[in-house]
Amino acid sequence: MLGKIKIPHVFALLTIIILVASVFSYIIPSGSYERKEVQVGQMTRTVVVPNSFQEIPKHYSLKGIFVGDEVEGKATPVSIFGFLKAIPKGLEESADIIFFVFLIGGAFGMIKRTGTITAVIQALINRFSNSGTALTVVLMLAISAAGSTLGMGEEFIPLVPVFLYVSHKLGYDKLYGLALVFVSAEIGFASATTNPFNVQIAQGIAEVPLGSGMGFRLIFYAVILITAILYMLRYGKKLKEDFSNSYLEPDNVYKEDDSLAQFDLTSKHIQIVVVSAILFVGILWAVQTQGWWMAEMGAGFLLIGMVAAIIGRLTLNEATKAFILGMEEMLVGALVIGFAKGIQVALVEGQIMDSVIYYTSGTLQYLPKIVAAEGMLVFQTILNFFIPSGSGQAATTIPIMVPLADLLGITRNTAIFAFTCGDGFANSIIPTSGILMAMLGIAGIPYKDWLKFILPLFGWLMAISAVFLAIAVLIEY
């Protein structure tokens, strides 16, 4: 079925979705919640005030259709000019993430130029040359652990070419290479053992102890990781049996990356790995304890690149060229993030974002406990299309879901679990996920081919989430 559907280029696809969101602003009733600022750990978050939703009458005019027409106390649907502005506004509002991606791309460019990345990967391939299965398990465990504990996502974008190279050397296709890094990261992000960007923010807003319920989430993490690994290995086995089993078109094959030339692992490379790891741990510590965000993290990655260049004895010109090349490789991925943000811009400016939340969540209060909990999972999954940011979705929905959970007799951690699952797994299929579309762009993999690969796994992961959610209700998690 998906093979017959021709999906346009990622930028065209996102632009079409922005247009649809703009049209919906004429159809869906407008409304808004009141908001207030709360302190969550080291950060200040703007959260929704429960039971404060007010519908806003719409104002229609000929002028409003073309350029907008503001009237006090009324909502103006998104104009044609507003639709066009949504893209540059999305880029502007995502500037911190976009430039962060450019900076880590540049830093990885310098590390790559020293030969460290290729040398380490080549050493792993040599070590596991007779077992792609073992290397798959090791890599997925490491990446998912980083996503689950530290909330890593954007940081993996520059590594896509490296994982494509690994997949090629193991005899698999580009989908397998992309899935090694992306699926692993999403598995970790959704299981959220200590993820500071979703579960810790949600628990802070919900006023439950940080880290509470971790044992349940660790068991969930183990189950979904094993499921994802088995799915990957099954796909890899099909490729080994017959490469035509690939979901990619026959002409979409891996092209050798000249920047990933062969290097033997030396003491210099080991020094770069050790120093970079120490600095990286320092960055993550500062994020969780010192309130660092994109600008500070970007500076930290810039330092990592500079130190790697010094240890690798790159000349100033070599380091600069490597830095620029690394940023160039991130161009499509970085800009996709801004285009995806444009969808949210259109929904907010049309004042229908809060309406979607209000009318969808309102039906849950009339359902039995387990059904309502599963409804929360579906609600968070659908909402992730409109708010693909984990921290943004937590700040928007947790203040609404918590009193609803209290009303239904469902524990707050159960509502948070529904949020982390819906937020985490939906990012693997929605075209509004900046990280997904960025990685697809870098890998040169069409969105429709990715869907053919990921949808069965997404179905399994959501089914497991539903089972664990029902258990959470029964045991009063």
C-alpha positions in Angstrom: 0.0 0.0 0.0 2.7 2.5 1.0 4.7 1.5 -2.0 2.0 3.0 -4.2 1.9 6.3 -2.4 4.3 8.9 -3.6 5.3 11.1 -0.7 7.0 14.4 -1.6 10.4 15.6 -0.5 10.6 16.4 3.3 10.5 20.2 2.9 7.4 19.9 0.5 5.7 17.5 2.9 6.2 19.8 5.9 5.0 22.8 3.9 1.8 20.9 2.9 1.2 20.0 6.6 1.6 23.7 7.6 -1.0 24.6 4.9 -3.4 22.0 6.3 -2.9 23.3 9.8 -3.6 26.8 8.6 -6.8 25.6 6.9 -7.9 23.9 10.1 -7.7 27.2 11.9 -10.9 28.2 9.9 -12.7 25.0 10.9 -11.7 24.0 14.5 -13.1 26.3 17.2 -10.5 28.6 18.7 -9.7 28.8 22.4 -7.0 29.0 24.9 -5.9 28.0 28.4 -4.4 30.4 31.0 -0.8 29.8 31.7 1.6 30.3 34.6 5.3 29.9 35.2 6.6 27.2 37.6 10.0 26.2 38.6 11.0 22.7 37.6 14.5 21.8 38.8 16.9 24.4 37.5 14.4 25.6 34.8 11.4 27.8 34.7 8.5 26.3 32.7 5.3 27.9 31.4 2.5 25.5 32.1 -1.3 25.3 31.5 -3.7 26.2 34.3 -6.2 23.3 34.5 -9.9 24.1 34.0 -9.1 27.5 32.5 -10.0 26.9 28.9 -12.1 29.5 27.3 -13.5 29.4 23.7 -12.6 32.4 21.6 -15.0 33.6 18.9 -13.5 33.8 15.4 -13.2 36.9 13.3 -13.5 36.4 9.5 -12.8 39.1 6.9 -11.5 39.3 3.4 -8.5 41.1 4.6 -7.9 38.4 7.2 -7.8 35.7 4.6 -4.9 37.3 2.8 -2.8 39.2 5.3 -4.5 38.8 8.7 -6.9 41.1 10.6 -6.4 41.4 14.3 -9.5 42.2 16.4 -9.3 42.4 20.2 -11.0 39.5 22.0 -11.4 37.4 18.8 -9.3 34.8 17.1 -8.2 35.4 13.5 -7.6 32.2 11.4 -4.2 31.9 9.7 -4.0 34.1 6.6 -2.3 33.2 3.4 0.6 35.5 4.4 0.5 33.9 7.9 0.9 30.5 6.3 4.0 31.7 4.5 5.4 33.4 7.6 5.0 30.2 9.6 8.1 28.7 8.0 10.5 31.6 8.8 8.9 31.9 12.2 9.4 28.2 12.8 13.1 28.6 11.8 13.4 31.6 14.1 11.7 29.9 17.1 13.9 26.8 16.5 17.1 28.8 16.2 18.6 27.5 19.4 18.2 23.8 18.3 19.2 24.6 14.7 22.5 26.2 15.7 23.1 23.6 18.3 22.8 20.9 15.5 25.2 23.0 13.4 27.7 23.2 16.2 27.7 19.6 17.1 28.0 18.8 13.4 31.0 21.0 13.2 32.5 19.4 16.4 32.0 15.9 15.0 33.5 17.1 11.7 36.7 17.9 13.5 36.7 14.6 15.4 36.0 12.8 12.2 38.9 14.5 10.5 41.3 13.1 13.1 40.2 9.7 12.1 38.9 8.8 15.6 35.4 7.9 14.7 36.3 5.6 11.8 39.2 4.0 13.8 36.8 3.2 16.7 34.1 1.9 14.4 36.6 -0.1 12.4 37.9 -1.6 15.6 34.4 -2.6 16.6 33.7 -4.1 13.2 37.0 -6.1 13.3 36.1 -7.3 16.8 32.6 -8.4 15.7 33.4 -9.2 12.1 31.8 -12.6 12.4 28.7 -11.4 14.3 26.6 -8.5 13.1 24.2 -9.7 15.7 26.6 -9.0 18.6 27.5 -5.6 17.3 23.8 -4.7 16.8 23.1 -5.7 20.4 26.1 -3.7 21.8 25.3 -0.6 19.8 21.5 -0.6 20.5 22.1 -1.2 24.2 24.6 1.7 24.4 22.6 4.2 22.4 19.3 3.3 24.1 20.9 3.6 27.6 22.1 7.1 26.6 18.5 8.1 25.5 16.9 6.6 28.5 19.1 8.1 31.2 20.3 11.4 29.5 17.5 12.1 27.0 20.0 12.2 24.1 18.5 12.7 20.6 19.7 15.6 18.6 23.3 14.7 19.7 23.1 11.6 17.5 22.2 13.4 14.3 25.8 13.9 13.2 26.5 10.1 13.7 24.0 9.0 11.0 26.8 8.7 8.3 28.9 6.6 10.7 26.1 4.2 11.3 25.3 3.9 7.6 28.9 3.0 7.1 28.7 0.3 9.9 25.6 -1.1 8.3 27.2 -1.2 4.9 30.3 -3.0 6.3 28.0 -5.6 8.0 26.2 -6.3 4.7 22.9 -4.5 5.6 21.1 -1.6 3.9 20.8 2.1 4.9 17.6 1.5 6.7 19.3 -0.9 9.1 22.1 1.7 9.7 19.6 4.5 10.4 17.5 2.3 12.7 20.6 1.3 14.7 20.9 4.9 15.9 17.3 6.3 15.7 15.3 3.4 16.9 17.7 2.8 19.8 17.5 6.4 20.8 13.7 6.4 20.7 13.5 3.2 22.7 15.6 4.9 25.4 13.8 8.2 25.3 10.4 6.5 25.6 11.4 4.2 28.5 12.6 7.4 30.3 14.4 5.9 33.3 15.9 9.2 34.3 15.4 11.2 31.1 15.6 14.9 32.2 13.7 16.1 29.1 10.5 14.2 29.6 9.9 12.1 32.8 11.8 14.5 35.2 10.0 17.6 33.9 6.7 15.7 34.0 7.3 14.5 37.5 8.3 18.0 38.6 5.1 19.5 37.2 3.0 16.7 38.6 4.6 17.2 42.1 5.7 13.5 42.5 9.2 12.6 43.7 11.8 12.7 40.9 12.9 9.2 40.1 9.8 7.5 41.6 8.6 4.4 39.8 11.9 3.8 38.2 11.8 0.0 38.8 8.7 -0.3 36.6 10.2 1.8 33.9 13.4 -0.3 34.0 11.4 -3.5 33.4 9.6 -1.7 30.6 12.9 -0.6 29.1 14.2 -4.1 29.0 11.1 -5.5 27.3 10.9 -2.9 24.6 14.7 -3.0 23.9 14.6 -6.8 23.5 11.6 -6.4 21.2 13.4 -3.8 19.0 16.6 -5.8 18.9 14.7 -8.9 17.8 12.9 -6.9 15.1 16.2 -5.5 13.9 17.9 -8.9 13.8 14.9 -10.4 11.9 15.2 -7.6 9.3 18.9 -8.1 9.1 18.5 -11.9 8.6 16.0 -11.2 5.7 18.6 -8.9 4.1 21.3 -11.6 4.4 19.1 -14.2 2.8 18.1 -11.9 -0.1 19.1 -8.2 -0.3 16.0 -7.6 -2.5 14.0 -7.9 0.8 15.1 -4.4 1.6 12.3 -1.8 1.9 14.5 0.7 -0.1 14.3 1.1 -3.8 17.1 -0.9 -5.6 18.9 2.3 -6.6 19.0 3.7 -3.1 22.3 2.1 -2.0 25.1 3.3 0.2 27.8 5.4 -1.4 31.2 5.4 0.0 32.0 8.4 2.2 35.5 9.7 1.4 35.6 11.3 4.9 35.4 7.9 6.5 38.7 6.6 5.1 40.4 3.7 6.9 42.4 4.5 10.1 44.1 2.2 12.5 43.2 2.7 16.1 46.1 4.5 17.8 46.8 6.0 21.2 46.0 9.4 19.8 42.5 8.2 18.9 42.0 6.7 22.4 43.1 10.0 24.0 40.5 11.8 21.9 37.8 9.3 22.9 38.7 9.6 26.6 38.9 13.4 26.7 35.8 13.8 24.6 33.9 11.4 26.9 35.0 13.3 30.0 33.9 16.6 28.5 30.6 15.1 27.3 29.8 13.8 30.8 30.6 17.3 32.1 28.1 18.8 29.7 25.4 16.3 30.8 26.1 17.0 34.4 25.8 20.8 33.8 22.5 20.2 31.9 21.0 18.4 34.9 22.4 20.5 37.7 23.4 23.9 36.4 20.5 24.7 34.1 22.5 24.5 30.9 20.5 24.6 27.6 21.3 24.8 23.9 23.8 27.7 23.9 25.8 26.3 26.8 25.7 22.8 25.3 26.7 24.1 21.9 29.7 25.8 23.5 30.6 22.5 25.3 30.6 20.6 22.0 32.6 23.3 20.4 35.2 22.8 23.1 35.2 19.0 22.4 35.9 19.6 18.7 38.7 22.0 19.5 40.4 19.7 22.0 40.1 16.8 19.5 41.7 19.0 16.8 44.6 19.8 19.2 45.2 16.2 20.3 44.8 15.1 16.6 47.4 17.7 15.6 45.2 19.3 12.9 46.4 22.5 11.5 44.2 25.6 12.0 43.1 25.4 8.4 42.4 21.7 8.5 40.3 22.1 11.7 38.4 25.0 10.2 37.7 23.1 7.0 36.6 20.1 8.9 34.3 22.2 11.1 32.7 23.8 8.1 32.2 20.4 6.3 30.7 19.0 9.5 28.1 21.9 9.6 27.4 21.5 5.8 26.5 17.8 6.4 23.9 19.0 8.9 22.3 21.6 6.7 19.2 19.6 5.6 18.7 18.1 9.0 18.9 21.4 10.8 16.6 23.3 8.5 14.0 20.4 8.7 13.7 21.1 12.4 12.7 24.7 11.7 10.2 23.7 9.0 8.6 21.2 11.4 8.3 23.9 14.0 6.3 25.9 11.5 3.4 23.5 12.0 3.1 24.4 15.6 3.4 28.1 14.8 0.3 27.8 12.5 -1.7 25.9 15.2 -0.8 28.4 17.9 -1.4 31.5 15.8 -4.7 30.1 14.6 -5.4 29.5 18.4 -6.6 26.0 17.8 -3.7 24.1 19.6 -5.4 24.4 23.0 -8.8 23.5 21.5 -7.4 20.2 20.2 -6.1 19.5 23.7 -9.3 20.5 25.5 -11.8 18.6 23.3 -9.7 15.5 23.1 -8.8 15.2 26.8 -12.3 16.1 28.0 -13.8 12.8 26.8 -11.4 10.7 28.9 -13.1 11.6 32.2 -16.2 9.6 31.3 -14.3 6.3 30.7 -13.4 3.4 33.1 -10.0 3.6 34.7 -8.1 1.2 32.3 -9.9 2.5 29.2 -9.2 6.1 30.3 -5.5 5.3 30.9 -5.3 3.8 27.4 -7.1 6.9 26.1 -4.3 9.0 27.7 -1.8 7.0 25.7 -3.7 7.5 22.5 -4.2 11.2 23.3 -0.5 11.8 24.0 0.5 9.9 20.8 -1.8 12.0 18.6 -0.8 15.2 20.3 2.8 14.5 19.6 2.1 15.2 16.0 1.4 18.8 17.0 3.9 19.1 19.8 6.8 16.8 19.1 9.0 18.3 21.9 9.0 16.1 25.0 9.5 19.0 27.4 6.9 21.2 25.5 4.3 18.4 25.6 4.9 17.8 29.3 4.4 21.5 30.1 1.2 21.6 28.0 -0.5 18.3 28.9 0.7 17.2 32.4 -1.1 20.0 34.2 -4.3 18.8 32.5 -3.7 15.0 32.8 -2.8 15.1 36.5 -6.1 16.4 37.9 -7.9 14.1 35.4 -5.9 11.2 36.8 -6.8 12.2 40.4 -10.4 12.4 39.4 -10.4 8.9 37.9 -8.4 7.4 40.8 -5.3 6.7 38.6 -1.9 7.4 40.0 0.0 10.4 38.7 2.9 8.3 37.7 0.5 6.3 35.5 -0.5 9.4 33.7 3.2 10.3 33.3 3.9 6.8 31.9 1.2 7.3 29.3 2.8 10.6 28.4 6.4 9.2 28.0 5.2 6.3 25.9 3.0 8.4 23.6 5.6 11.1 23.3 8.5 8.7 22.7 7.2 6.2 20.2 5.2 8.6 18.1 8.4 10.4 17.2 9.4 7.4 15.1 6.5 7.9 12.6 5.4 11.5 12.6 6.7 13.8 9.9 6.7 16.7 12.4 9.6 15.1 14.4 12.5 17.3 13.6 15.1 14.6 14.6 13.4 11.9 12.5 13.1 14.0 9.4 16.7 15.4 9.9 18.1 11.9 10.0 16.1 10.7 7.0 17.4 13.7 5.1 21.0 13.0 6.0 20.6 9.3 5.2 18.8 9.9 1.9 15.9 7.6 2.9 12.4 8.5 1.7 9.8 8.9 4.4 7.5 6.3 2.8 10.3 3.7 2.8 11.0 4.4 6.5 7.3 3.9 7.3 7.3 0.5 5.6 10.1 -0.5 7.9 9.0 1.2 11.2 5.2 0.8 11.3 5.2 -2.9 12.3 7.7 -2.2 15.1 5.7 0.9 16.2 2.6 -1.3 16.5 4.4 -3.8 18.7 5.8 -1.1 20.9 2.4 0.6 21.3 0.8 -2.8 22.2 3.5 -3.4 24.8 2.9 0.1 26.2 -0.8 -0.5 26.4 -0.2 -3.8 28.4 2.2 -2.1 30.8 -0.3 0.8 31.2 -3.1 -1.6 32.1 -0.7 -3.2 34.7 0.2 0.2 36.0 -3.5 0.9 36.7 -4.1 -2.5 38.3 -1.0 -2.2 40.7 -1.6 1.5 41.3 1.8 2.3 40.0 
